[in-house]
Amino acid sequence: MASAEDLSGARAPLYAARRGVYPKAVSGPFRRFKWAIMGVTLAIYYGTPWMRWDRGPYAPDQAVLVDLANRRFYMFQIEIWPHEFYYVAGLLIMAGIGLFLVTSAVGRAWCGYACPQTVWTDLFQHVDRLVDGDRNAQVRLANGPWSFEKISKRTIKYLIYLTIAFWTGGAWIMYFADAPTLTHDFWTGQAAPIAYGTVAVLTATTFILGGFLREQVCIYMCPWPRIQTAMMDEKSLLVTYKDWRGEPRGSVKKAMAHPGAFGDCIDCNQCVAVCPTGIDIREGPQIGCITCALCIDACDGVMAQVGRPRGLIDYCTLDDAAAEKAGGQARPALRTLLRPRTLIYLGVWSAIGAAMLFSLGQRTRLDLAVQHERSPLHVQLSDGHVRNNYTLKLRNMETRPRRVAVSVSGLADAVLWTEGGTREGAGRTVSLTLAPDSVTRVRLFIAAPGTGPARQDFTISTRGLDGDPRGDSDIIQFDRPGSGQ
């Protein structure tokens, strides 16, 4: 263990040795809620890559897919191209503000119920109970000698850990390729090396973080608990031990022998026994508390057994705790949640979401980019007209071929044609067929009278000819002799 000398010259440890944490099984509404959240989140994580979504014959049918090879991100009906990455940025911003909203309203509820570290740690702790037994049996086994029973149980438990960790890493890579195809390639040895490397890394990290480090990640490794403290105030709901009601502590026998001398807490330590991070909530708010509320279930169960009212440990704001201590009453839960800070977070979060939905609904699936060819800058034709050459990049972001029209405006008496065509019969519009879900490069020639400004701005536009007229446009320059090179 790392150590340093104190003032007396003795060697003192720099950090405390880890104490084994063996949470006891508990039942109650918060435990059932954790079961539900764990079931939903794991089902989403493992099952989403296998969901299908029909996008037509020209696009993949996986509902959620990060297609790095083709630079696409699919989420059900939504398709994000690389130049639309601001949607992904918007989702990340919404996720951050959502965490701020949850934290300001109900403290570290994200940590207690939906954080991946919490979910997988909870899953592994259930494996511990399945193999080793409940808390007392786990403690006896951990402190006992390496017998045949201990070795066999450790082997079985670690194999289950590895299985869960392996499927966790395997599910992750399914988001980046067609899940059935990648599964076949993976087990037949035909998958890309990066797939095997990613599964190996994620298997190792899940096995170590969920199976062994557990609460160490929450207390020491994760920066989020320290960030959250800046977003909580005296009006945030926290798991709180009501010391004015529980102290001084005393057993049921002592309380019966000395009525009125002891508080409601009988010092049974059940709140500590069920805590997944091993803290004592009676010591007040601390960084190890992930607000999972299992201590509330344990305490409420004990209070029911000894005939005392529930709520000795409860979700409570510091303001309400002070009011109850003074003999008042807590505010209604809705009033606690709907306050200026949470409403501001909710408003900002909703505004970003509404703006993104509006943008998604209004975005055109036809994109145009024009580049003026510089060599030559212009060509003088025999009849006095001047020709400029352009390269068009037409992006069809739909999963079907599209027929589009390209036209010019702002350039008098101009005609245009594409490579392979001729000036004879050219007009102010050309029609093109674009391949589905791809970028089509077209070389465009535009001829206009030689009389006019040496450098003139005009617009090249595109519009759909197949039912959706929305398109795109780009402002570009037309050069005549005298414009310079």
N, C-alpha and C positions, 0 to 999 in steps of 0.2 A: 504494500500500500504506500502511495506517495505520502511524504511527511515533511515537516519543517520544524525548526527549532523555535520554541516559545521563549519568553523573556528569561525563564529560569535555565535555559539551555537544554531542556528535555525535548525529545522528538514528539511532535504532535501531528496527527493525521491531517492532511489537507482536505479530505472529504470523508464522509461517513461511509462505512461499508454497507452494502445493500442488505436490507432485511427481507427475508422471504415473505411474500404476500400470498395468502391462501384464502380468497374470499369464500365466505359461507353462502350456500344457496339460500335464497329468500323468495317469498311470494308476496304479491301485492300489485296494486295498479301500476306503479312505476316499473316494476320488473316485467309485467305483461307488456307495457308500452315499449320497453327495450327489446323484448322478444319480437314484437311486431316490426319495429324499425330495423332490427337486424335481419329479419326475414325478407323485408321489402328491399333493403339495400343490397343484400347478397344476391337476391333473385335478379335485380336490375343488372348488377355487375356481371354475373355469370351468364344470364340469359339474353341480354340485349344483342350480342353479336349474332345470335341465331335467329333473330326476328327478320322476316322478309318484308320487303316493300316494293311493289310493282311500279317501276319508273319507265316502263316501256322497253323496247328491244335494244336500245342503244346505251343503257346505263346499268350499273350493277343493281341487284335486287336486295342487297343487305340494307336493313333499316338504318343502321348507324355505321358509317365507314369512313375512316381517315385514309383516303387513297393517295398515298405519298407519290406513287409512281406516276399517276396522272394529275397530281396536284389538285385534288378535289377533297371536299369534306361534305359528306352526306349525312343528314339527320332527318329521317322520314321524308317529308316532301321538300325539305329545304336543301338546296345545293349551294355550297360556298366555293367560289373560285379564289385563286391566290390574291387577285386584286381586290377582293371583298373581305380581306382578313379583318377589317374593322368590325365586322359582325362578331367574330370570335373575341376580339378585344372588348366589345360591348358586353358579351356574355361573361367574360372574366371580371369586368367592372361590376356588373350586376351581382356576381357571386360574392365579390368583396363587400359591396354595400349590404347585401343580404346577411352576411356574417355580422356586420356592424349592427344591423337592425335586430337580429336575434340576440346578440350580446347585450345591447342596451335594454332589451325587453326582459329577457329571461336568463341573463348571465351566460354561463358556459354550457348552455344546452346543446350546442353543436358538438362540443367535446364529449358530453355525456352520452349522446345517443347516436349521432350520425358520422362522426369522424372515422375514417378508415382504420386508424390505429385502435380506436375504441371498439369498433365492430369486430375486427379480427382478434383482438385480445379477449373480448367477451366470448367469442367462438372457441378459442383455445382453452379458456378457463372452464367452459362446459365439457371439453374433452378431458381436462384434468379430473373433473368430478365423475365422468363416465368411467374412466380407467382406474383412478386412485381412490375414489370415494370423496366424501365431503371434506370440509375444512380439517376436522380433527384427524381423519385418516390420512390426509395429505401431509399434515405436520408430522405425524408419527413416521410415515414412510420417508419423508425428507431427512429426519433426524436419525433414522435407524441405520443399521449397517447394510452393506451391499450384499443382501441375500439373494437367493434365486427369485423370490417374489419381487423384490425391488428391481432387479435387472430385467425381468420379463415385463413388468409393468412399464418401466422406462422405455424399453424397446418398442412395445406396442404403442405407447403414447407418442413417441417421436416419429414412428412410422405414420401415424395419423396426422401429426403436424406436417410432415413432409408431403403427404398426399394433398392436404389442404393448400399448402404453400405452392405445390406444383400446379394445381389447377388454378390457383390465383394468377401465377405467371402465365400459364397457358391461355387463360381467358383474356389477358391483356393484349396479347399479340393478335387475337382474333378481331380486334377493332381496326387493324391495319391491313387486312386482306379478307377475302371471302372465307368465312369460317369453315364451311364443309370442305372446301378445297385445301385450305391450309392445314386442317386437321389430318386429312389423308396424306398430304405431302410431309407433314411433321413426323407421322408414325412410320412412313415408308422411307425416311431419310432423304427426301427430295426437297425439303424446305431450305430457304436461304440460311447461311450460317448465322446471320444476325438474329433470326428467329430463335435458334437454339441458345445463343448467347443471352438474349433478353429473358427467356424463360429461366435460365440458370441464375441470372442475377436476381430476378424478382422472387424466385423460389428461396434463394438464400436470405434475402432481406425480410421476406414474410416470415420465414422460419425463425429468424433471430429476433426481429422486432416484436412479433406477436407471441412467440413461444417463450422468450427469455427476458428481453429487456422490458417489455410491457409498460409498467408505470414509470420507468426511467425515461422513456421517450416523452411522456407527458410532462414530467417534472423538470427534466434537465435538457432534453434535446429540442423540444418544440418551442419556437419563439412565441407562438400564439397566446399562451396564458399571460405572458408579460405584456403583449399588445392589448389584450382584452381589458386589463385593469384600467387603461386610459379611457375606455368606452363605457365603463360601468360607473354608476353613481349611487347615491342613497335611495334612488327610486327604482333601481334594477332588482328584479326578483332573484334571490339567491337561496340556496339551501342553508338554513339558519338554525342553530341551536339556541333556544330561548332560555338563556341562563337564568334570568330572573324567575323563571318558573321551575327550572330543574335543580337549582342550587339551594342549599348544600345537598350533595348527593348522599343517599343512604339506602340501604336495602329495605325490602318490604318489612322485615321483622323489626328493624330499627324504627321505621316510620310508625308501625303499629304500637311500639313501646313508647314512643315519644311523639305523640300527635302534634303536628304543626311545626316540628323542629327541622324537618327535612323537606326538600322539594320533590318534584315528581320523578326525577331521574333516579333509578334504582342502581345505577352503576353496573349494569349487566354487560356492558361493552359489546352489545350486539351491533350497534352502529359502526363500530370499528371492525368487527368480524366480517361484515358483508361488504366493506368498502373495497373496490377493485384497486385502489392505489394505497390502501393501508393507512390512511390518515384517521385522526380522531376529530370529527366535526365539532366536538364540544370545545376544542381549543380556538374556535373562531375561524373566519375566512382565511384560507391559505391556498397556495398555488397548486397543491396536490389535489384539491377538490375539483372534480370535473362535472359537478352538478348532475350526476346521474340519478340522485334521489333514492338510491337503494337503502340508504340509512333511514329515510323517512318510512319506507315499508317496514323495515326491521323494528324501528321505534314504535310505530303505530300498532304493530302486532303485540309488542310487549305491553304497551299501555292498555290494550284491550284485555290482556290476560290479567292485569293487576287492577282493572276497574278504574282507570284514570283516563281523562279525555285525551284524544289524539292531538297531534300537532306540536308535541314538545320539540321535535325537529320537523321543520316544514319549509316550503317555499315562502319566503317573506322578504320584503324590502327593509332596508335599514330604517327608513322613516316609519314604516308600520310597526317594526320591532320596538322602536322608541315609544310609539303611541300605545302599544299594548302594555309595555312596561309601566307607563304612566296611568294605566287603567282605562285607556281608550280602546277604540276598535280599529281594525285594519280597513283600508279603503277597498272598495270592490275591485276585483281582478281586472275588469274591463277598464276602469279608470286608471289603474296602475299601468296598463299596457298602452293606452291611448293618451300619450303625453307629448309635449312639443318635440322632444328629441326623436322619439320613435316615429312620430308623424312626419318629421322632416326626412328621416331615412327612408320611410315608406314612400313619400312623395318623390324623392330623387330616384329611387329604385323603379317605381312605376313609370316615371317619365322616360327613363332610359329604355325600359321595356316597350312602352308604347311607341317611342320614336323608332325603335328597331323593327317593330311589327309594321308600322306604317311604311318604313323604307323598304321592307321586304315585299309588301303588297304593291308598291309603286315602282319598284326597280324594273328596268327593261332587261330582257334577256338577249338583247342584241347590242353589241358594243363595237365601236369604230375607233380606230387610231390611224392617222394619216402621216406619212413621212414624205417630204419633198425630196426627190432625187437631186443631188447637187452636181452630178457629172453626166451630161451637161446641165447647166442651170436652166437653159431654155434652148429651143431649136427654132430658127427662122424658116418658115415655110415659103414656098415659091409664090403663093398668092398673097403674101403680106401678113398672114396670120402667124401667131407664135404658139408653139407647143411646149407645155411643161409635162414632166413625167412624175408620177406619184406611186408610192407603195401603200396599199391599204391592207390593214389587218382587221378582218371582220371576225368577231368572236360570237359564235352561236352558242349560247348557254342553255339551250334546250336539248332534250334527248330525242330530237327528231330533225330530219332535214328541213331546211327552211328556204323559201324563195323570197328574195329581197330585191329592192330597187335602190340604186345609188344615183343621186342627182346632185346638181350644183345650183347655187343661188348666189346672187351678189356679183356675178361676172357676166356682163352683157354679151349676148350672142356666142356663148361658149358651147362647144359640143364635146362629148367625151366618148371614149371607147376603151375596151380592154385589150390586153395583149392577145394577139391572134386575130383581132378584128381589124377593120380599116376605117378610115375617116369617112369614106363614102357611106352615106346612110346613117351616120352617127347623129345622135340627138342629145338632149340634156339629161337623159336618163338611160341607165343600162340595168339589165336584170341579171341576177346571179343566184346560183344555188349553193347553199352552204351545208357542209357536212354536219351531222349532229354532234353536239358537245365537243366542239373543236374550234381552232382558229384557222381561218382561211386567208392566205396571202394572195392579193390580186394586184397586178401592175396596171395602173390606170393612166391613160393619156388624155389630156385636156388641151384643146386648141381654142384660141380666142383672137379677136382682131389685134393687130400689132399696135394700133393707136390706143393710147391710154397711159395710165400711170406706170412708171417703171416697176413699181412693186405695189401690188393691190391685194388686199385681204378679201377672201370670199369663203363660202361655206360649202363643205361636202357633207351630204346627209344620206342616211340610209333609213329605210322603213320596210316593215314586213308586208308581204303580198299574200299571206296565207291566213288571214283572219285577225291577227294581232298587228295593228299598224304602228305600234310603238317602235321607235328606233333610236338612233344616236346621231350626233353630228360633230364635226370638228372644223375649226377655223384654220385656214391655211393661206399661204401667199402664192400669188401668181406673178412670175417675173417676166419682164420684157427687156429688150435690148436697152442698155443704159443703166440697168440696176446694179451692175458690177458683179464681180465673182466672189 
